[in-house]
Amino acid sequence: MSKIIYGDSIIEIKQFKSESVHLILSDIPYGISFEEWDILHSNSNSALLGKSPAQEKSSLFKKRGKPLNGWSEADKKMPLEYYQWCSKWAPEWFRVLKPGASCFIFAGRRFAHRCISALEDAGFIFKDMIAWQKDAAAHRAQNVSVVFNRRNDTQNEEKWDGWKIGNLRPLFEPILWFMKPYKIGDTLTDNIIENEVGGYNEKAIKRNPLLNQGIEVCSNIIKCKAEKSDRGLHPAQKPIALMKYLIELTTIEGQIVLDPFCGCGSTLQAAKELNREYIGIEINYDYYKVVTERLK
Ligand SMILES: C[S@@+](CC[C@H](N)C(=O)[O-])C[C@H]1O[C@@H](n2cnc3c(N)ncnc32)[C@H](O)[C@@H]1O
């Protein structure tokens, strides 16, 4: 039953039976031009995708990610184009899930709201935004005074000493929690009897090792560190412990967990370790080979 599919999930998912999946857990492309697979806009602004001298040296940020000289009309359309991209697959995700089933999406802070709107428009209920608190995060922010120094502008260098251009260190990632509504006329407990989904398992979470970190039981903050074994297979690899937490929260053994953007297969590995069935779809052949090897 468990399988890994090499292909485009927007097409492949159309073959899946309706109401056959118990949980979708996916770390979708964030649309922030992180890697080639993350470019989901038609903007060919070379400044946006180009490199600066700092990027040439950086092993982390290959692309500038922001336009150089202000925001063009094409730059400003990127959030809308992200919404349009999410709208291509959201109705199929809705169709394949069982009524009352959960869908967790890692969607990035900048465009998460567009993903939420696309899923709501496809029929989902947006339940909550969980904060995944990380132990470390790559950060880029430039010292303004350094730029003035390069321009030999001493007056402004002193005036703007201590100021930065950029974001604060991104130590949390949002996990969007959606639910497919259950049938009109049913209560949630009727739905649990019929479809075996709809609640969350507090008992399982109370014994989860991630909890011994000063965070209240079953709060919507999950503190989870990426272990050494959670790195090196994919640039967006997610910790197995975190995926296990979300799977145990919403499913029981034997149920089906789907990840339509599976990367190197962290969701699938976690599902396998918890005796759930898994289905993963990956469009990049190299990652498909990595996940196939990993799941052997
Ligand atoms: C954010 S990464 C997922 C990483 C994953 N969480 C892990 O731990 O490895 C998203 C993945 O989606 C894949 N992808 C992008 N568009 C796709 C599509 N239409 N169908 C299937 N996979 C796709 C990319 O190749 C990339 O590996």
The ligand as an SDF file (V2000), in Angstrom:
LIG
                    3D

 27 29  0  0  0  0  0  0  0  0999 V2000
   10.1480   22.0920    0.7160 C   0  0  0  0  0  0  0  0  0  0  0  0
   10.6580   20.7180   -0.1570 S   0  0  0  0  0  0  0  0  0  0  0  0
   10.2000   19.3610    0.8870 C   0  0  0  0  0  0  0  0  0  0  0  0
   11.3160   18.8990    1.7750 C   0  0  0  0  0  0  0  0  0  0  0  0
   10.8760   17.8240    2.7550 C   0  0  0  0  0  0  0  0  0  0  0  0
   10.1640   18.3880    3.8550 N   0  0  0  0  0  0  0  0  0  0  0  0
   12.0340   17.0030    3.3010 C   0  0  0  0  0  0  0  0  0  0  0  0
   12.1700   16.8570    4.5340 O   0  0  0  0  0  0  0  0  0  0  0  0
   12.8220   16.5350    2.4930 O   0  0  0  0  0  0  0  0  0  0  0  0
    9.4970   20.6490   -1.4570 C   0  0  0  0  0  0  0  0  0  0  0  0
    9.7530   19.5670   -2.5050 C   0  0  0  0  0  0  0  0  0  0  0  0
    8.6550   19.6100   -3.4270 O   0  0  0  0  0  0  0  0  0  0  0  0
    9.1410   19.1830   -4.6990 C   0  0  0  0  0  0  0  0  0  0  0  0
    8.1580   19.6370   -5.6860 N   0  0  0  0  0  0  0  0  0  0  0  0
    7.9780   20.8850   -6.1850 C   0  0  0  0  0  0  0  0  0  0  0  0
    6.9350   20.9190   -7.0410 N   0  0  0  0  0  0  0  0  0  0  0  0
    6.4400   19.6430   -7.0750 C   0  0  0  0  0  0  0  0  0  0  0  0
    5.3350   19.0380   -7.7510 C   0  0  0  0  0  0  0  0  0  0  0  0
    4.5540   19.7470   -8.5670 N   0  0  0  0  0  0  0  0  0  0  0  0
    5.0850   17.7260   -7.5340 N   0  0  0  0  0  0  0  0  0  0  0  0
    5.8720   16.9920   -6.6930 C   0  0  0  0  0  0  0  0  0  0  0  0
    6.9310   17.5180   -6.0360 N   0  0  0  0  0  0  0  0  0  0  0  0
    7.2070   18.8240   -6.2140 C   0  0  0  0  0  0  0  0  0  0  0  0
   10.5110   19.8280   -4.7980 C   0  0  0  0  0  0  0  0  0  0  0  0
   11.3330   19.1580   -5.7250 O   0  0  0  0  0  0  0  0  0  0  0  0
   11.0060   19.7260   -3.3430 C   0  0  0  0  0  0  0  0  0  0  0  0
   11.8280   18.5830   -3.1770 O   0  0  0  0  0  0  0  0  0  0  0  0
  1  2  1  0
  2  3  1  0
  2 10  1  0
  3  4  1  0
  4  5  1  0
  5  6  1  0
  5  7  1  0
  7  8  2  0
  7  9  1  0
 10 11  1  0
 11 12  1  0
 11 26  1  0
 12 13  1  0
 13 14  1  0
 13 24  1  0
 14 15  1  0
 14 23  1  0
 15 16  2  0
 16 17  1  0
 17 18  1  0
 17 23  2  0
 18 19  1  0
 18 20  2  0
 20 21  1  0
 21 22  2  0
 22 23  1  0
 24 25  1  0
 24 26  1  0
 26 27  1  0
M  CHG  2   2   1   9  -1
M  END
$$$$
